[in-house]
Amino acid sequence: MDVKEVANIVFSKLHQYIVDSESGKGKVLTQLPASEIVDLLNVEKWVTEGGFAPNGVEGFLEAYLPNTQHMHHPQYIGHQVATPNLMSGIADMMNGLLNNPMAIYEMGPAGLAIERAMINWLLKKVGWFKGDHLGDFRFLENNGGGVLTHGGSLANLTALCAARAAISPSAWVEGTPPELVVLCSENSHYSIERAISILGLGKNAIIPIAVNRVGLMKPTALLPACERVREQGKKVMAIVANACATSTGLYDPLDEIGQFCEEHQIWLHVDGAHGASALISPQKAHLMKGIKRADSLIWDMHKMMQTSALCAAVLLKDQRRLHNNFQQQASYLLHDKKKVGFDSIPFTIECTKSGMGVKLFWVLATEGEKNMANFIEHTYNNTLQFYELINRHPDFYCPYSPQSNILCFSYTKYGADNDFQLTLRNKIVERGNFYITSTELNGVRYLRLAVMNKLTAMEHIKALMEEIILVADNLKRKQTPYEIEENL
Ligand SMILES: *Cc1c(COP(=O)(O)O)cnc(C)c1O
């Protein structure tokens, strides 16, 4: 097998796919039944006979690519997964070919050095870095610490585990004490609830904090909640805030929540999986005001930092919290000073881990900080314009003005019925011209956009509104999707 030939076939096919997607050609999504796809890809034949590369590769891609979610298409406005910067995809290929696992330094010095430099860069953006330059790995007083993980869910678990170690150092050996509870927004990501159960607090240990009309945590609800917890003989392990909330893209008031946590000496964890990227933009950083008061933050690079999935960071204000996370002795003191470099294995739930730092580095090094900031500003500001367009239309309703690149709205010509909005969303996705999502906010269902692609422009949103009107009218006339197609 000539691997260069295979790589050339793959790259030229993918390149054409991306160019076509970017120009808005074809459907965003076609969903065939899974068994039909397996047939199309000749899975049975290739597994039995082998000999796939190079002869089968082209045919495979011709069947595979049309059945993907087209993330580069400007009418992909669905989940919060990055339209990847191509440099990140190429770094993925390099990682795959080199296969250096980021658990111990000797298994990939270059990859781990870059990971730690990227962690320093991220800490610097939060204001938790005390070093002189990105390659400064000294164990400095009041320095922050962090590690890259495969995804924000794992990052949330890592951060909450550190919160548990802080309040209950014996929990690692003796188990989680029954009196620990976590206060979190009613509107938090489900991975928080999972992390709390996995940590052995149990779902009942989640004390939901009241939210306002648009799902933001009410800081005034914190004191009464803490008092109730104390009366019950319980102890608050952490307060979890959203920056921003997955459903709405709105930021909890971090500064006020942070002040409360400081006054009551409670660990503040900020779930910034999507929204922490605002920190790199001078124009949008105010949305994260108060972040320095937090104890831990998670930040997904594969959402607004343009890296391919996965690449997430868990950051801690005090690096000792990271060092203490998975054992209750300060391992850095025992670290062999003569040993070159550092391992990441003491700080992560994972053992083998991919070279995620390189992906972020290649994107940053290609774009530069200024363009990265421009991207955040561009998508956030575009979404505000889309909101103005949609909200101006008498048959559309937006429950709030967006702070980020996530927008909720409903089509109200036939009423705001929850089921109707959901059916509308499903029909639109089934037709495949647009990919959008839906969410519930305070029991009301909305259509939802996450504007991840810088190519998504006013013309696409206008076309989406026309599509919604057409589909809604047809649904009301109880026509089949087939008839809708013919009317176009
Ligand atoms: C996406 C998201 C997560 C989960 O991150 P993954 O990388 O998908 O595991 C957690 N919290 C918030 C607020 C998110 O938006």
The ligand as an SDF file (V2000), in Angstrom:
LIG
                    3D

 15 15  0  0  0  0  0  0  0  0999 V2000
  -20.7770   21.5780   25.7860 C   0  0  0  0  0  0  0  0  0  0  0  0
  -20.9010   21.8350   27.2190 C   0  0  0  0  0  0  0  0  0  0  0  0
  -20.4430   20.9070   28.1580 C   0  0  0  0  0  0  0  0  0  0  0  0
  -19.9260   19.5410   27.7700 C   0  0  0  0  0  0  0  0  0  0  0  0
  -18.7390   19.5890   27.0690 O   0  0  0  0  0  0  0  0  0  0  0  0
  -18.2740   18.3600   26.1520 P   0  0  0  0  0  0  0  0  0  0  0  0
  -16.9650   18.8230   25.6230 O   0  0  0  0  0  0  0  0  0  0  0  0
  -19.3150   18.1930   25.1020 O   0  0  0  0  0  0  0  0  0  0  0  0
  -18.1570   17.1550   27.0230 O   0  0  0  0  0  0  0  0  0  0  0  0
  -20.5100   21.2510   29.4880 C   0  0  0  0  0  0  0  0  0  0  0  0
  -21.0110   22.4370   29.8760 N   0  0  0  0  0  0  0  0  0  0  0  0
  -21.4640   23.3600   29.0020 C   0  0  0  0  0  0  0  0  0  0  0  0
  -21.9950   24.6530   29.5050 C   0  0  0  0  0  0  0  0  0  0  0  0
  -21.4180   23.0880   27.6410 C   0  0  0  0  0  0  0  0  0  0  0  0
  -21.8760   24.0020   26.7710 O   0  0  0  0  0  0  0  0  0  0  0  0
  1  2  1  0
  2  3  1  0
  2 14  2  0
  3  4  1  0
  3 10  2  0
  4  5  1  0
  5  6  1  0
  6  7  2  0
  6  8  1  0
  6  9  1  0
 10 11  1  0
 11 12  2  0
 12 13  1  0
 12 14  1  0
 14 15  1  0
M  END
$$$$
